[in-house]
Amino acid sequence: MDAEEFWSVISLIDQNALEECDEEDAVEPIIAALSIKSEEEIGQFQEHLSQALYAIDGQKWIEQAGDSSGSGDGFLYARCYVVAKGKEYYSKVLGNPSAMPKSSDQWAESLLYVAGQAWAEITGNDEEDYYREATVSYESFSNEAQW
């Protein structure tokens, strides 16, 4: 899976559900799309997600994150929301941190779990057993160069 396919999968997110703060329903189309991919492609999706989240992990983004700036988890979930809004919105925030979402209603934690859920569906394993180490960490404060 290349970057364009990653963003194509992200574009399947139900934006209406996301705006209604129903992030689990919002990501269901992604899980369905990934569930017909290979384990390798699911891992590649996870790598692209980690890279995207890592790229907007920094001081200039957290300073603009409003309600989400108070904790590492909140900041991570806000960054997930940025990705969930799609490539165009993500690119805008990447280049202009002031476009970060300001409200804790603009979180998309569920995006972190879609690879594991899809993997569980195709392997019959428990999603909690899914582990794929990406080349970068998506956790808040891990991109040391930007802090």
FIKOLTI-987082 format. One record per atom (N, C-alpha, C): residue in three letters; z negated, y, x negated; atom name. Coordinates in steps of 0.1 Angstrom, whole numbers, m for minus. Atoms other than C-alpha are relative to their C-alpha. Example, Ala and Ser with C-alpha at 12.3 -4.5 7.8 and 13.67 -1.06 7.14 Angstrom:
<atoms>
atom residuo = ALA	z = 0	y = m12	x = m9	atomo = N
atom residuo = ALA	z = m78	y = m45	x = m123	atomo = CA
atom residuo = ALA	z = 0	y = 12	x = m9	atomo = C
atom residuo = SER	z = 0	y = m11	x = 9	atomo = N
atom residuo = SER	z = m71	y = m11	x = m137	atomo = CA
atom residuo = SER	z = m8	y = 11	x = 8	atomo = C
</atoms>
This chain:
<atoms>
atom residuo = MET	z = 0	y = m12	x = m9	atomo = N
atom residuo = MET	z = 0	y = 0	x = 0	atomo = CA
atom residuo = MET	z = 0	y = 12	x = m9	atomo = C
atom residuo = ASP	z = 0	y = m12	x = 8	atomo = N
atom residuo = ASP	z = 10	y = 33	x = m15	atomo = CA
atom residuo = ASP	z = m6	y = 11	x = 8	atomo = C
atom residuo = ALA	z = 6	y = m12	x = m7	atomo = N
atom residuo = ALA	z = m3	y = 68	x = m6	atomo = CA
atom residuo = ALA	z = 6	y = 3	x = 13	atomo = C
atom residuo = GLU	z = m7	y = m3	x = m13	atomo = N
atom residuo = GLU	z = 23	y = 74	x = 21	atomo = CA
atom residuo = GLU	z = m4	y = m10	x = 11	atomo = C
atom residuo = GLU	z = 4	y = 9	x = m11	atomo = N
atom residuo = GLU	z = 14	y = 42	x = 39	atomo = CA
atom residuo = GLU	z = m14	y = 2	x = 3	atomo = C
atom residuo = PHE	z = 14	y = m3	x = m3	atomo = N
atom residuo = PHE	z = m23	y = 50	x = 36	atomo = CA
atom residuo = PHE	z = m1	y = 11	x = 10	atomo = C
atom residuo = TRP	z = 0	y = m11	x = m9	atomo = N
atom residuo = TRP	z = m17	y = 83	x = 53	atomo = CA
atom residuo = TRP	z = 6	y = m4	x = 14	atomo = C
atom residuo = SER	z = m6	y = 4	x = m13	atomo = N
atom residuo = SER	z = 5	y = 66	x = 79	atomo = CA
atom residuo = SER	z = m10	y = m8	x = 8	atomo = C
atom residuo = VAL	z = 11	y = 8	x = m7	atomo = N
atom residuo = VAL	z = m24	y = 42	x = 87	atomo = CA
atom residuo = VAL	z = m10	y = 10	x = 6	atomo = C
atom residuo = ILE	z = 10	y = m10	x = m5	atomo = N
atom residuo = ILE	z = m48	y = 72	x = 89	atomo = CA
atom residuo = ILE	z = 5	y = 7	x = 12	atomo = C
atom residuo = SER	z = m6	y = m8	x = m11	atomo = N
atom residuo = SER	z = m24	y = 89	x = 113	atomo = CA
atom residuo = SER	z = m2	y = m8	x = 14	atomo = C
atom residuo = LEU	z = 2	y = 7	x = m12	atomo = N
atom residuo = LEU	z = m32	y = 61	x = 138	atomo = CA
atom residuo = LEU	z = m14	y = 3	x = 7	atomo = C
atom residuo = ILE	z = 13	y = m3	x = m5	atomo = N
atom residuo = ILE	z = m67	y = 74	x = 143	atomo = CA
atom residuo = ILE	z = 1	y = 8	x = 14	atomo = C
atom residuo = ASP	z = 0	y = m6	x = m13	atomo = N
atom residuo = ASP	z = m73	y = 84	x = 179	atomo = CA
atom residuo = ASP	z = m7	y = 13	x = m1	atomo = C
atom residuo = GLN	z = 5	y = m13	x = 2	atomo = N
atom residuo = GLN	z = m78	y = 121	x = 175	atomo = CA
atom residuo = GLN	z = m9	y = 5	x = 12	atomo = C
atom residuo = ASN	z = 8	y = m4	x = m11	atomo = N
atom residuo = ASN	z = m91	y = 126	x = 210	atomo = CA
atom residuo = ASN	z = m14	y = m6	x = 0	atomo = C
atom residuo = ALA	z = 13	y = 6	x = 1	atomo = N
atom residuo = ALA	z = m118	y = 101	x = 205	atomo = CA
atom residuo = ALA	z = m9	y = 6	x = m11	atomo = C
atom residuo = LEU	z = 7	y = m6	x = 11	atomo = N
atom residuo = LEU	z = m127	y = 116	x = 172	atomo = CA
atom residuo = LEU	z = m6	y = 14	x = 4	atomo = C
atom residuo = GLU	z = 5	y = m13	x = m5	atomo = N
atom residuo = GLU	z = m130	y = 151	x = 188	atomo = CA
atom residuo = GLU	z = m11	y = m2	x = 10	atomo = C
atom residuo = GLU	z = 10	y = 3	x = m10	atomo = N
atom residuo = GLU	z = m152	y = 135	x = 215	atomo = CA
atom residuo = GLU	z = m13	y = m6	x = m7	atomo = C
atom residuo = CYS	z = 10	y = 5	x = 8	atomo = N
atom residuo = CYS	z = m175	y = 123	x = 187	atomo = CA
atom residuo = CYS	z = m2	y = m15	x = 2	atomo = C
atom residuo = ASP	z = 0	y = 14	x = m2	atomo = N
atom residuo = ASP	z = m166	y = 87	x = 195	atomo = CA
atom residuo = ASP	z = 8	y = m6	x = m12	atomo = C
atom residuo = GLU	z = m7	y = 4	x = 12	atomo = N
atom residuo = GLU	z = m157	y = 78	x = 159	atomo = CA
atom residuo = GLU	z = 3	y = m15	x = 0	atomo = C
atom residuo = GLU	z = m3	y = 15	x = 0	atomo = N
atom residuo = GLU	z = m159	y = 40	x = 165	atomo = CA
atom residuo = GLU	z = 13	y = m3	x = 7	atomo = C
atom residuo = ASP	z = m13	y = 2	x = m7	atomo = N
atom residuo = ASP	z = m132	y = 41	x = 191	atomo = CA
atom residuo = ASP	z = 12	y = 7	x = m7	atomo = C
atom residuo = ALA	z = m10	y = m7	x = 7	atomo = N
atom residuo = ALA	z = m113	y = 66	x = 170	atomo = CA
atom residuo = ALA	z = 7	y = m9	x = m11	atomo = C
atom residuo = VAL	z = m5	y = 8	x = 11	atomo = N
atom residuo = VAL	z = m109	y = 41	x = 141	atomo = CA
atom residuo = VAL	z = 5	y = m14	x = 4	atomo = C
atom residuo = GLU	z = m4	y = 14	x = m4	atomo = N
atom residuo = GLU	z = m101	y = 10	x = 162	atomo = CA
atom residuo = GLU	z = 15	y = m2	x = m3	atomo = C
atom residuo = PRO	z = m14	y = 3	x = 3	atomo = N
atom residuo = PRO	z = m63	y = 15	x = 158	atomo = CA
atom residuo = PRO	z = 2	y = m3	x = m15	atomo = C
atom residuo = ILE	z = m1	y = 3	x = 14	atomo = N
atom residuo = ILE	z = m68	y = 15	x = 120	atomo = CA
atom residuo = ILE	z = m4	y = m14	x = m3	atomo = C
atom residuo = ILE	z = 4	y = 13	x = 2	atomo = N
atom residuo = ILE	z = m87	y = m17	x = 121	atomo = CA
atom residuo = ILE	z = 11	y = m10	x = 5	atomo = C
atom residuo = ALA	z = m10	y = 9	x = m6	atomo = N
atom residuo = ALA	z = m60	y = m33	x = 143	atomo = CA
atom residuo = ALA	z = 12	y = 0	x = m10	atomo = C
atom residuo = ALA	z = m11	y = 0	x = 9	atomo = N
atom residuo = ALA	z = m33	y = m21	x = 118	atomo = CA
atom residuo = ALA	z = m3	y = m7	x = m13	atomo = C
atom residuo = LEU	z = 4	y = 6	x = 12	atomo = N
atom residuo = LEU	z = m52	y = m33	x = 88	atomo = CA
atom residuo = LEU	z = m1	y = m15	x = 1	atomo = C
atom residuo = SER	z = 2	y = 15	x = m3	atomo = N
atom residuo = SER	z = m59	y = m67	x = 104	atomo = CA
atom residuo = SER	z = 12	y = m8	x = m1	atomo = C
atom residuo = ILE	z = m12	y = 7	x = 2	atomo = N
atom residuo = ILE	z = m23	y = m76	x = 100	atomo = CA
atom residuo = ILE	z = 6	y = 1	x = m14	atomo = C
atom residuo = LYS	z = m3	y = m2	x = 14	atomo = N
atom residuo = LYS	z = m22	y = m67	x = 64	atomo = CA
atom residuo = LYS	z = m6	y = m11	x = m9	atomo = C
atom residuo = SER	z = 6	y = 10	x = 9	atomo = N
atom residuo = SER	z = m30	y = m89	x = 34	atomo = CA
atom residuo = SER	z = m13	y = 5	x = m5	atomo = C
atom residuo = GLU	z = 13	y = m4	x = 6	atomo = N
atom residuo = GLU	z = m64	y = m88	x = 17	atomo = CA
atom residuo = GLU	z = 3	y = 10	x = m11	atomo = C
atom residuo = GLU	z = m4	y = m10	x = 11	atomo = N
atom residuo = GLU	z = m47	y = m70	x = m12	atomo = CA
atom residuo = GLU	z = 3	y = 13	x = 6	atomo = C
atom residuo = GLU	z = m4	y = m13	x = m6	atomo = N
atom residuo = GLU	z = m33	y = m43	x = 11	atomo = CA
atom residuo = GLU	z = m13	y = 7	x = 5	atomo = C
atom residuo = ILE	z = 12	y = m6	x = m5	atomo = N
atom residuo = ILE	z = m67	y = m38	x = 27	atomo = CA
atom residuo = ILE	z = m8	y = 6	x = m12	atomo = C
atom residuo = GLY	z = 7	y = m5	x = 12	atomo = N
atom residuo = GLY	z = m82	y = m34	x = m8	atomo = CA
atom residuo = GLY	z = 7	y = 13	x = m5	atomo = C
atom residuo = GLN	z = m7	y = m12	x = 4	atomo = N
atom residuo = GLN	z = m55	y = m9	x = m16	atomo = CA
atom residuo = GLN	z = m3	y = 12	x = 9	atomo = C
atom residuo = PHE	z = 5	y = m10	x = m10	atomo = N
atom residuo = PHE	z = m64	y = 10	x = 16	atomo = CA
atom residuo = PHE	z = m13	y = 6	x = m4	atomo = C
atom residuo = GLN	z = 14	y = m4	x = 4	atomo = N
atom residuo = GLN	z = m100	y = 11	x = 4	atomo = CA
atom residuo = GLN	z = 1	y = 9	x = m12	atomo = C
atom residuo = GLU	z = m1	y = m8	x = 12	atomo = N
atom residuo = GLU	z = m89	y = 24	x = m30	atomo = CA
atom residuo = GLU	z = 5	y = 14	x = 3	atomo = C
atom residuo = HIS	z = m5	y = m13	x = m3	atomo = N
atom residuo = HIS	z = m69	y = 52	x = m15	atomo = CA
atom residuo = HIS	z = m10	y = 9	x = 8	atomo = C
atom residuo = LEU	z = 11	y = m7	x = m7	atomo = N
atom residuo = LEU	z = m98	y = 61	x = 8	atomo = CA
atom residuo = LEU	z = m10	y = 5	x = m10	atomo = C
atom residuo = SER	z = 10	y = m4	x = 10	atomo = N
atom residuo = SER	z = m122	y = 62	x = m21	atomo = CA
atom residuo = SER	z = 6	y = 12	x = m8	atomo = C
atom residuo = GLN	z = m6	y = m11	x = 8	atomo = N
atom residuo = GLN	z = m98	y = 84	x = m41	atomo = CA
atom residuo = GLN	z = 1	y = 13	x = 8	atomo = C
atom residuo = ALA	z = m1	y = m12	x = m9	atomo = N
atom residuo = ALA	z = m93	y = 108	x = m12	atomo = CA
atom residuo = ALA	z = m14	y = 7	x = 1	atomo = C
atom residuo = LEU	z = 14	y = m6	x = m1	atomo = N
atom residuo = LEU	z = m131	y = 112	x = m7	atomo = CA
atom residuo = LEU	z = m5	y = 5	x = m13	atomo = C
atom residuo = TYR	z = 4	y = m4	x = 13	atomo = N
atom residuo = TYR	z = m137	y = 115	x = m44	atomo = CA
atom residuo = TYR	z = 5	y = 14	x = m3	atomo = C
atom residuo = ALA	z = m7	y = m13	x = 3	atomo = N
atom residuo = ALA	z = m112	y = 144	x = m47	atomo = CA
atom residuo = ALA	z = m7	y = 12	x = 6	atomo = C
atom residuo = ILE	z = 7	y = m11	x = m6	atomo = N
atom residuo = ILE	z = m132	y = 165	x = m23	atomo = CA
atom residuo = ILE	z = m15	y = m1	x = 0	atomo = C
atom residuo = ASP	z = 14	y = 1	x = 2	atomo = N
atom residuo = ASP	z = m166	y = 157	x = m36	atomo = CA
atom residuo = ASP	z = m4	y = 10	x = m11	atomo = C
atom residuo = GLY	z = 3	y = m10	x = 10	atomo = N
atom residuo = GLY	z = m178	y = 188	x = m53	atomo = CA
atom residuo = GLY	z = m7	y = 12	x = 6	atomo = C
atom residuo = GLN	z = 8	y = m12	x = m4	atomo = N
atom residuo = GLN	z = m199	y = 220	x = m52	atomo = CA
atom residuo = GLN	z = 7	y = 9	x = 9	atomo = C
atom residuo = LYS	z = m7	y = m10	x = m8	atomo = N
atom residuo = LYS	z = m172	y = 242	x = m37	atomo = CA
atom residuo = LYS	z = 2	y = m5	x = 14	atomo = C
atom residuo = TRP	z = m2	y = 5	x = m14	atomo = N
atom residuo = TRP	z = m168	y = 218	x = m7	atomo = CA
atom residuo = TRP	z = m13	y = m1	x = 7	atomo = C
atom residuo = ILE	z = 13	y = 1	x = m7	atomo = N
atom residuo = ILE	z = m205	y = 212	x = 0	atomo = CA
atom residuo = ILE	z = m5	y = 14	x = 4	atomo = C
atom residuo = GLU	z = 4	y = m14	x = m4	atomo = N
atom residuo = GLU	z = m211	y = 250	x = 0	atomo = CA
atom residuo = GLU	z = 6	y = 4	x = 13	atomo = C
atom residuo = GLN	z = m8	y = m4	x = m12	atomo = N
atom residuo = GLN	z = m186	y = 252	x = 29	atomo = CA
atom residuo = GLN	z = m2	y = m10	x = 11	atomo = C
atom residuo = ALA	z = 1	y = 11	x = m10	atomo = N
atom residuo = ALA	z = m198	y = 221	x = 48	atomo = CA
atom residuo = ALA	z = m11	y = 3	x = 11	atomo = C
atom residuo = GLY	z = 9	y = m3	x = m11	atomo = N
atom residuo = GLY	z = m223	y = 239	x = 71	atomo = CA
atom residuo = GLY	z = m11	y = m9	x = 2	atomo = C
atom residuo = ASP	z = 10	y = 9	x = m4	atomo = N
atom residuo = ASP	z = m246	y = 215	x = 89	atomo = CA
atom residuo = ASP	z = 0	y = m12	x = m9	atomo = C
atom residuo = SER	z = m1	y = 12	x = 7	atomo = N
atom residuo = SER	z = m234	y = 187	x = 67	atomo = CA
atom residuo = SER	z = m4	y = 1	x = m15	atomo = C
atom residuo = SER	z = 4	y = m3	x = 14	atomo = N
atom residuo = SER	z = m245	y = 203	x = 34	atomo = CA
atom residuo = SER	z = m14	y = m4	x = m4	atomo = C
atom residuo = GLY	z = 14	y = 2	x = 3	atomo = N
atom residuo = GLY	z = m281	y = 193	x = 37	atomo = CA
atom residuo = GLY	z = m3	y = m14	x = m5	atomo = C
atom residuo = SER	z = 2	y = 13	x = 6	atomo = N
atom residuo = SER	z = m277	y = 157	x = 26	atomo = CA
atom residuo = SER	z = 12	y = m6	x = m6	atomo = C
atom residuo = GLY	z = m11	y = 7	x = 5	atomo = N
atom residuo = GLY	z = m255	y = 134	x = 6	atomo = CA
atom residuo = GLY	z = 8	y = m7	x = 10	atomo = C
atom residuo = ASP	z = m7	y = 8	x = m10	atomo = N
atom residuo = ASP	z = m248	y = 112	x = 35	atomo = CA
atom residuo = ASP	z = 8	y = 9	x = 10	atomo = C
atom residuo = GLY	z = m7	y = m9	x = m9	atomo = N
atom residuo = GLY	z = m239	y = 141	x = 58	atomo = CA
atom residuo = GLY	z = 12	y = 6	x = m6	atomo = C
atom residuo = PHE	z = m12	y = m5	x = 7	atomo = N
atom residuo = PHE	z = m216	y = 155	x = 32	atomo = CA
atom residuo = PHE	z = 11	y = m11	x = m1	atomo = C
atom residuo = LEU	z = m10	y = 11	x = 1	atomo = N
atom residuo = LEU	z = m199	y = 121	x = 28	atomo = CA
atom residuo = LEU	z = 6	y = m2	x = 14	atomo = C
atom residuo = TYR	z = m5	y = 2	x = m13	atomo = N
atom residuo = TYR	z = m195	y = 118	x = 66	atomo = CA
atom residuo = TYR	z = 10	y = 11	x = 4	atomo = C
atom residuo = ALA	z = m9	y = m12	x = m3	atomo = N
atom residuo = ALA	z = m180	y = 153	x = 68	atomo = CA
atom residuo = ALA	z = 13	y = m2	x = m8	atomo = C
atom residuo = ARG	z = m12	y = 3	x = 8	atomo = N
atom residuo = ARG	z = m155	y = 143	x = 40	atomo = CA
atom residuo = ARG	z = 8	y = m11	x = 7	atomo = C
atom residuo = CYS	z = m8	y = 10	x = m7	atomo = N
atom residuo = CYS	z = m146	y = 112	x = 60	atomo = CA
atom residuo = CYS	z = 7	y = 6	x = 12	atomo = C
atom residuo = TYR	z = m6	y = m7	x = m11	atomo = N
atom residuo = TYR	z = m139	y = 135	x = 89	atomo = CA
atom residuo = TYR	z = 13	y = 7	x = m4	atomo = C
atom residuo = VAL	z = m12	y = m7	x = 6	atomo = N
atom residuo = VAL	z = m115	y = 155	x = 67	atomo = CA
atom residuo = VAL	z = 11	y = m10	x = m2	atomo = C
atom residuo = VAL	z = m11	y = 11	x = 2	atomo = N
atom residuo = VAL	z = m96	y = 123	x = 58	atomo = CA
atom residuo = VAL	z = 5	y = m4	x = 14	atomo = C
atom residuo = ALA	z = m3	y = 5	x = m14	atomo = N
atom residuo = ALA	z = m97	y = 111	x = 95	atomo = CA
atom residuo = ALA	z = 9	y = 10	x = 7	atomo = C
atom residuo = LYS	z = m9	y = m10	x = m7	atomo = N
atom residuo = LYS	z = m80	y = 144	x = 106	atomo = CA
atom residuo = LYS	z = 14	y = m1	x = m5	atomo = C
atom residuo = GLY	z = m14	y = 3	x = 5	atomo = N
atom residuo = GLY	z = m49	y = 133	x = 86	atomo = CA
atom residuo = GLY	z = 4	y = 8	x = m12	atomo = C
atom residuo = LYS	z = m5	y = m5	x = 13	atomo = N
atom residuo = LYS	z = m29	y = 142	x = 56	atomo = CA
atom residuo = LYS	z = 1	y = 16	x = m1	atomo = C
atom residuo = GLU	z = m2	y = m14	x = 0	atomo = N
atom residuo = GLU	z = m21	y = 178	x = 66	atomo = CA
atom residuo = GLU	z = m13	y = 8	x = m1	atomo = C
atom residuo = TYR	z = 13	y = m6	x = 0	atomo = N
atom residuo = TYR	z = m57	y = 187	x = 73	atomo = CA
atom residuo = TYR	z = m7	y = m2	x = m13	atomo = C
atom residuo = TYR	z = 6	y = 4	x = 13	atomo = N
atom residuo = TYR	z = m69	y = 169	x = 42	atomo = CA
atom residuo = TYR	z = 5	y = 9	x = m11	atomo = C
atom residuo = SER	z = m7	y = m8	x = 11	atomo = N
atom residuo = SER	z = m44	y = 188	x = 20	atomo = CA
atom residuo = SER	z = m5	y = 14	x = 1	atomo = C
atom residuo = LYS	z = 5	y = m14	x = m3	atomo = N
atom residuo = LYS	z = m56	y = 221	x = 36	atomo = CA
atom residuo = LYS	z = m14	y = 1	x = m6	atomo = C
atom residuo = VAL	z = 14	y = 0	x = 5	atomo = N
atom residuo = VAL	z = m93	y = 213	x = 28	atomo = CA
atom residuo = VAL	z = 0	y = m2	x = m16	atomo = C
atom residuo = LEU	z = m1	y = 3	x = 14	atomo = N
atom residuo = LEU	z = m84	y = 200	x = m7	atomo = CA
atom residuo = LEU	z = 3	y = 13	x = m7	atomo = C
atom residuo = GLY	z = m4	y = m13	x = 7	atomo = N
atom residuo = GLY	z = m68	y = 234	x = m16	atomo = CA
atom residuo = GLY	z = m8	y = 12	x = 5	atomo = C
atom residuo = ASN	z = 7	y = m11	x = m5	atomo = N
atom residuo = ASN	z = m91	y = 255	x = 5	atomo = CA
atom residuo = ASN	z = m14	y = m5	x = 5	atomo = C
atom residuo = PRO	z = 12	y = 6	x = m4	atomo = N
atom residuo = PRO	z = m127	y = 243	x = 6	atomo = CA
atom residuo = PRO	z = m7	y = 7	x = 12	atomo = C
atom residuo = SER	z = 6	y = m7	x = m12	atomo = N
atom residuo = SER	z = m136	y = 270	x = 32	atomo = CA
atom residuo = SER	z = 4	y = m6	x = 13	atomo = C
atom residuo = ALA	z = m5	y = 7	x = m12	atomo = N
atom residuo = ALA	z = m117	y = 248	x = 57	atomo = CA
atom residuo = ALA	z = m8	y = m12	x = 3	atomo = C
atom residuo = MET	z = 8	y = 12	x = m3	atomo = N
atom residuo = MET	z = m144	y = 221	x = 55	atomo = CA
atom residuo = MET	z = m6	y = 2	x = 14	atomo = C
atom residuo = PRO	z = 6	y = m1	x = m13	atomo = N
atom residuo = PRO	z = m158	y = 212	x = 89	atomo = CA
atom residuo = PRO	z = m15	y = 5	x = m1	atomo = C
atom residuo = LYS	z = 13	y = m7	x = 1	atomo = N
atom residuo = LYS	z = m191	y = 231	x = 96	atomo = CA
atom residuo = LYS	z = m11	y = m7	x = 8	atomo = C
atom residuo = SER	z = 9	y = 6	x = m9	atomo = N
atom residuo = SER	z = m207	y = 209	x = 123	atomo = CA
atom residuo = SER	z = m3	y = m14	x = m3	atomo = C
atom residuo = SER	z = 3	y = 14	x = 2	atomo = N
atom residuo = SER	z = m225	y = 176	x = 121	atomo = CA
atom residuo = SER	z = 7	y = m8	x = 11	atomo = C
atom residuo = ASP	z = m8	y = 7	x = m10	atomo = N
atom residuo = ASP	z = m204	y = 167	x = 152	atomo = CA
atom residuo = ASP	z = 13	y = m4	x = m6	atomo = C
atom residuo = GLN	z = m13	y = 3	x = 7	atomo = N
atom residuo = GLN	z = m175	y = 165	x = 128	atomo = CA
atom residuo = GLN	z = m2	y = m9	x = m12	atomo = C
atom residuo = TRP	z = 2	y = 11	x = 9	atomo = N
atom residuo = TRP	z = m184	y = 133	x = 111	atomo = CA
atom residuo = TRP	z = 9	y = m12	x = 3	atomo = C
atom residuo = ALA	z = m8	y = 12	x = m2	atomo = N
atom residuo = ALA	z = m164	y = 101	x = 107	atomo = CA
atom residuo = ALA	z = m5	y = m11	x = m9	atomo = C
atom residuo = GLU	z = 6	y = 11	x = 8	atomo = N
atom residuo = GLU	z = m188	y = 76	x = 91	atomo = CA
atom residuo = GLU	z = 7	y = m13	x = 2	atomo = C
atom residuo = SER	z = m7	y = 13	x = m3	atomo = N
atom residuo = SER	z = m170	y = 47	x = 108	atomo = CA
atom residuo = SER	z = 12	y = m3	x = m9	atomo = C
atom residuo = LEU	z = m12	y = 2	x = 9	atomo = N
atom residuo = LEU	z = m140	y = 53	x = 85	atomo = CA
atom residuo = LEU	z = m4	y = m8	x = m12	atomo = C
atom residuo = LEU	z = 5	y = 7	x = 11	atomo = N
atom residuo = LEU	z = m161	y = 38	x = 57	atomo = CA
atom residuo = LEU	z = 1	y = m15	x = 2	atomo = C
atom residuo = TYR	z = 2	y = 14	x = m3	atomo = N
atom residuo = TYR	z = m162	y = 4	x = 74	atomo = CA
atom residuo = TYR	z = 13	y = m7	x = 5	atomo = C
atom residuo = VAL	z = m12	y = 7	x = m6	atomo = N
atom residuo = VAL	z = m127	y = m2	x = 86	atomo = CA
atom residuo = VAL	z = 6	y = m11	x = m9	atomo = C
atom residuo = ALA	z = m5	y = 10	x = 9	atomo = N
atom residuo = ALA	z = m116	y = m21	x = 55	atomo = CA
atom residuo = ALA	z = m8	y = m13	x = 2	atomo = C
atom residuo = GLY	z = 8	y = 12	x = m2	atomo = N
atom residuo = GLY	z = m145	y = m45	x = 59	atomo = CA
atom residuo = GLY	z = 2	y = m7	x = 13	atomo = C
atom residuo = GLN	z = m2	y = 5	x = m13	atomo = N
atom residuo = GLN	z = m140	y = m49	x = 96	atomo = CA
atom residuo = GLN	z = 14	y = m8	x = 1	atomo = C
atom residuo = ALA	z = m13	y = 6	x = 0	atomo = N
atom residuo = ALA	z = m103	y = m57	x = 91	atomo = CA
atom residuo = ALA	z = 0	y = m13	x = m8	atomo = C
atom residuo = TRP	z = 1	y = 12	x = 9	atomo = N
atom residuo = TRP	z = m110	y = m81	x = 62	atomo = CA
atom residuo = TRP	z = m8	y = m11	x = 7	atomo = C
atom residuo = ALA	z = 8	y = 10	x = m7	atomo = N
atom residuo = ALA	z = m136	y = m99	x = 84	atomo = CA
atom residuo = ALA	z = 9	y = m7	x = 11	atomo = C
atom residuo = GLU	z = m9	y = 5	x = m10	atomo = N
atom residuo = GLU	z = m110	y = m103	x = 111	atomo = CA
atom residuo = GLU	z = 10	y = m10	x = m5	atomo = C
atom residuo = ILE	z = m10	y = 9	x = 5	atomo = N
atom residuo = ILE	z = m84	y = m119	x = 89	atomo = CA
atom residuo = ILE	z = m6	y = m12	x = m8	atomo = C
atom residuo = THR	z = 6	y = 11	x = 8	atomo = N
atom residuo = THR	z = m108	y = m140	x = 68	atomo = CA
atom residuo = THR	z = m10	y = m9	x = 8	atomo = C
atom residuo = GLY	z = 11	y = 7	x = m7	atomo = N
atom residuo = GLY	z = m134	y = m150	x = 94	atomo = CA
atom residuo = GLY	z = m13	y = 1	x = m6	atomo = C
atom residuo = ASN	z = 13	y = m3	x = 6	atomo = N
atom residuo = ASN	z = m161	y = m138	x = 71	atomo = CA
atom residuo = ASN	z = m7	y = 11	x = 6	atomo = C
atom residuo = ASP	z = 8	y = m11	x = m5	atomo = N
atom residuo = ASP	z = m189	y = m114	x = 79	atomo = CA
atom residuo = ASP	z = 4	y = 13	x = m7	atomo = C
atom residuo = GLU	z = m5	y = m12	x = 6	atomo = N
atom residuo = GLU	z = m178	y = m78	x = 74	atomo = CA
atom residuo = GLU	z = m10	y = 5	x = m11	atomo = C
atom residuo = GLU	z = 10	y = m5	x = 10	atomo = N
atom residuo = GLU	z = m210	y = m71	x = 54	atomo = CA
atom residuo = GLU	z = 2	y = m7	x = m13	atomo = C
atom residuo = ASP	z = m3	y = 6	x = 12	atomo = N
atom residuo = ASP	z = m197	y = m95	x = 28	atomo = CA
atom residuo = ASP	z = 12	y = 6	x = m7	atomo = C
atom residuo = TYR	z = m11	y = m7	x = 6	atomo = N
atom residuo = TYR	z = m167	y = m73	x = 21	atomo = CA
atom residuo = TYR	z = m4	y = 9	x = m11	atomo = C
atom residuo = TYR	z = 3	y = m9	x = 11	atomo = N
atom residuo = TYR	z = m169	y = m57	x = m13	atomo = CA
atom residuo = TYR	z = 12	y = 1	x = m8	atomo = C
atom residuo = ARG	z = m11	y = m3	x = 9	atomo = N
atom residuo = ARG	z = m141	y = m41	x = m32	atomo = CA
atom residuo = ARG	z = m4	y = 12	x = m8	atomo = C
atom residuo = GLU	z = 4	y = m11	x = 9	atomo = N
atom residuo = GLU	z = m150	y = m19	x = m61	atomo = CA
atom residuo = GLU	z = 12	y = 8	x = m3	atomo = C
atom residuo = ALA	z = m11	y = m10	x = 3	atomo = N
atom residuo = ALA	z = m127	y = 11	x = m62	atomo = CA
atom residuo = ALA	z = m2	y = 5	x = m14	atomo = C
atom residuo = THR	z = 1	y = m5	x = 13	atomo = N
atom residuo = THR	z = m119	y = 28	x = m94	atomo = CA
atom residuo = THR	z = m8	y = 13	x = m1	atomo = C
atom residuo = VAL	z = 10	y = m11	x = m1	atomo = N
atom residuo = VAL	z = m140	y = 58	x = m82	atomo = CA
atom residuo = VAL	z = m9	y = m3	x = 11	atomo = C
atom residuo = SER	z = 9	y = 1	x = m11	atomo = N
atom residuo = SER	z = m170	y = 61	x = m60	atomo = CA
atom residuo = SER	z = 2	y = 11	x = 10	atomo = C
atom residuo = TYR	z = m2	y = m10	x = m10	atomo = N
atom residuo = TYR	z = m167	y = 78	x = m27	atomo = CA
atom residuo = TYR	z = m14	y = 7	x = 3	atomo = C
atom residuo = GLU	z = 13	y = m5	x = m3	atomo = N
atom residuo = GLU	z = m205	y = 85	x = m26	atomo = CA
atom residuo = GLU	z = m1	y = 15	x = m5	atomo = C
atom residuo = SER	z = 2	y = m14	x = 3	atomo = N
atom residuo = SER	z = m215	y = 121	x = m26	atomo = CA
atom residuo = SER	z = m6	y = 2	x = m14	atomo = C
atom residuo = PHE	z = 5	y = m4	x = 13	atomo = N
atom residuo = PHE	z = m222	y = 137	x = m60	atomo = CA
atom residuo = PHE	z = 5	y = m9	x = m12	atomo = C
atom residuo = SER	z = m5	y = 9	x = 10	atomo = N
atom residuo = SER	z = m202	y = 110	x = m79	atomo = CA
atom residuo = SER	z = 11	y = 6	x = m9	atomo = C
atom residuo = ASN	z = m10	y = m7	x = 7	atomo = N
atom residuo = ASN	z = m174	y = 133	x = m90	atomo = CA
atom residuo = ASN	z = m6	y = 10	x = m9	atomo = C
atom residuo = GLU	z = 8	y = m9	x = 9	atomo = N
atom residuo = GLU	z = m194	y = 148	x = m119	atomo = CA
atom residuo = GLU	z = 8	y = 12	x = m5	atomo = C
atom residuo = ALA	z = m8	y = m11	x = 5	atomo = N
atom residuo = ALA	z = m165	y = 170	x = m130	atomo = CA
atom residuo = ALA	z = 0	y = 12	x = 9	atomo = C
atom residuo = GLN	z = m1	y = m11	x = m10	atomo = N
atom residuo = GLN	z = m167	y = 190	x = m98	atomo = CA
atom residuo = GLN	z = m14	y = 5	x = 4	atomo = C
atom residuo = TRP	z = 13	y = m5	x = m4	atomo = N
atom residuo = TRP	z = m205	y = 195	x = m97	atomo = CA
atom residuo = TRP	z = m6	y = 9	x = m11	atomo = C
</atoms>
